[in-house]
């Protein structure tokens, strides 16, 4: 998360938004926001998403450190779901679900390749 926290402060400073104004817009006190930007507090999802919206920080950059782990977890679960669906293939609605799961697996494999680089 350290890279993300540097990103929050650097984007805010580059756009010229004072810490006090950013804190006021987000709805928190500037002391706590300063602690977040200086690595003394962890930001919650609302704070990260506020920086994304207000300063146009790409969401991928805010969660860059988490992408590989999330992709691998989703891929593992998707493959397990595919195995369960294959076991139930006799039911008519399963075939459509299987096609959709395969699409999601392909998407996850592509993302995994991109983040493995």
N, C-alpha and C positions, 0 to 999 in steps of 0.2 A: 504494500500500500504506500510505501515511501515515495515511489515515483509519482503516484496519483496525487499525493499531498503536495509535492513540489509543483505539479501541474496546476493545482487549484490556485495557489498563490501566484505563480508566474502568469497564468491567464488573466487573473484579476488585475494584477499590476500592469500588464500589457494593455489592457483595455482602459486603464485609468480609473477604475472604480475603487473608491476608498473602502477600506475594510469596514468602517462604520456603516457606510451605505449598503454594502453587500449584506452585512449582518441584519440590518433593519429590513431590507427587502425579503430576506430569507425568514425573518421572524425569530431571530435569536440575538443574544447579546454579543457584542464585538469581542469581548474577552474570550468567550468560548470558541468563537470562529477563529480567532488568532491562535488559540491552542491547537485547533485542528490543522491550521496551515503550518504550524511549527511542530507537528508530530507529537503533541502531548495528549491529544484526544483523537479517537477514531471517528470519522464522519459516518453518519447514518445514510441510508439510501436517499432520504429526502434532501439532504444537503448536497450529495453528489448530483442528484438529478436537478437540483436548483442551479448548480454551476453549469450543468449541461445546457439547460434552457436559457439562462441569463447570459452566459458568456460564449455560447455555441461551441463548447468543448465536445468533440465527437465522443459519443457514449462508449465506443470501442476503446478509446484512450483511457477513459476513467476506469474501465474494468479490465484493462489489458492483462494484468497479472492473474486475473481469475479465468480468463477465456480458456486456456488449455485444460484446466481442471474441470470446468463445467462441460466443455465439449466431450472430454473423455467419459465423464459420469453419464451424460445423456446418451452417448454412443453405447456404453455398456448396457444401460437400461433398455435402449431401443432394440439392441440385438437380443436381449432376453425376451422382450415382448414379441419380437418376430418369431422366436422359437416357440413360444406359447401359442401364437396364432397359427403357425404351421401345424401344430398338434391338433388344433381345432378346425382345420381347413374344411371339414365336412359341412359346416354351417355356411349358408349362402352369403351372409354379410361379412364373413371373415376375409374373403378374397379382396374386397374393396379396402378393408382396413390394412391388409398385408401390403397392398400397392402403396398406400399412403405412408406406412411405416418404412418401406423401402426408399421412398422419396426422402424422408427425413434422415434415414441412415446415410444416403448419398450426400446430403447436405452437410451432415456432421463429419463425414470422412473428408470432404473438401476443406472444411474449416480446420480440421485437425492437421491436414497437410500444410495449410497456410501458416498455422501457428507453430508448427514444428520447425519451421525454417529459422 
